[in-house]
Amino acid sequence: MNIGDAVRERIIELCRESNISINKLCTMSGVTQSTVNNIVSGRNNSATVSTIKKLCDGLGISIEDFFHSELFRNLEQEVK
């Protein structure tokens, strides 16, 4: 799994845990629907830290909480 896949899966997981839709997350975080859709669909594999921070703010969690997941362990090396 690469970082883009892990971020995508984590967003979906957090929405499920919070029982909210991706659309609701966009409203709560102020991140545009197109940006989040591009991340979740895999068209954008490099979400910025700023975008992730906004999503975290919308979810009421810290960035540390976002990345505190098994999804981010043993990621593929990005630079080869």
KOLSE-657682 format. One record per residue: residue in three letters; x, y, z of N, C-alpha, C in turn. Coordinates in steps of 0.05 Angstrom, whole numbers, plus 5000, padded with zeros to 4 digits. Layout:
residues N
AlaXYZXYZXYZ;...
END
This chain:
residues 80
Met501749765000500050005000501850255000;Asn501050454984502550704984501050915001;Ile502251145005501151345023498451445012;Gly498151474986495651564975493351374982;Asp493951114979491950904986491250915015;Ala493250955032492850955061491151195069;Val491751435058490151675064487251635055;Arg486851525031484151475020482651295039;Glu483851065046482550875064481950995091;Arg483751155101483351275128481051475128;Ile480751635107478551825105475851665105;Ile475751455089473351295087472751165114;Glu474851055127474550935153473451125174;Leu474551365174473751575194470851665189;Cys470051685164467351765158465351545167;Arg466151295162464451065172464251075202;Glu466551105216466451115245464751345256;Ser464751575242463251805251460451805240;Asn459851605223457151575211456451825195;Ile458351915178457852145161458652075132;Ser457452215113458152175085460552345078;Ile461752285056463952445045462952735041;Asn460552765031459353025026459153185052;Lys458253055073458053185099460853265110;Leu462853095106465553155114466453405100;Cys465853435074466653675059465453925072;Thr462853905078461454135090462754205118;Met463254005134464354045160467254155160;Ser468754075139471554155139472254395121;Gly470354465103470954685085472654605062;Val473154345058474654255035472654195012;Thr473354284988471454254966470853954961;Gln468453914951467453644944469353524923;Ser470153684903471853574882474553484893;Thr475653634912478253554924478053284938;Val475953264955475653014970474952784952;Asn473252834932472552624913475052524898;Asn476852714891479252634877481152464895;Ile481152534920482852374939481652094942;Val479052084948477651834954477551654929;Ser477351774906477151604881479851514872;Gly482051634882484651554874485851724851;Arg484251924842485352104821487552284832;Asn487452334858489552504871490852334892;Asn493352254888494852094907496652254925;Ser496452514924498252674940496752904954;Ala494952824973493453024988495453185004;Thr495053445006496853615021496353585051;Val498353655066498053655095495853855103;Ser495754075090493754275095490954165091;Thr490554015070487853895065487253685086;Ile489153525093488753325114488153455141;Lys489453675147488953825172486053935172;Lys485154035150482454135148480353915152;Leu480953685140479153455143479153365173;Cys481453365185481653295214480053495231;Asp480353755225478753955239475853905237;Gly474953835213472153775208471153535224;Leu472953335227472353095242472753125272;Gly473953345280474553395308476753215319;Ile478653155302480952995311483553135304;Ser485753045315488353165309489653015285;Ile491653145274493153005253494452745264;Glu495352765289496452525301494452295302;Asp491952365308489752155308489352045280;Phe489552225260489052135233491151925225;Phe493651975231495751795223496251565242;His494851565265495151355284493351125276;Ser494250975256492650755244494550555232;Glu493750305233495350095221495850135191;Leu494050295178494250345150496950475143;Phe498150625162500550775156503150625165;Arg502850375173505150215180505950055156;Asn508550035152509649875130508749965102;Leu508650225098507950325072510250265052;Glu509550255026511550225006513350465006;Gln515850414999517750634997517050794973;Glu516851054976516051234955518351304936;Val520751324947523151384930524651124926;Lys525051054901526350804896528950844880;
END
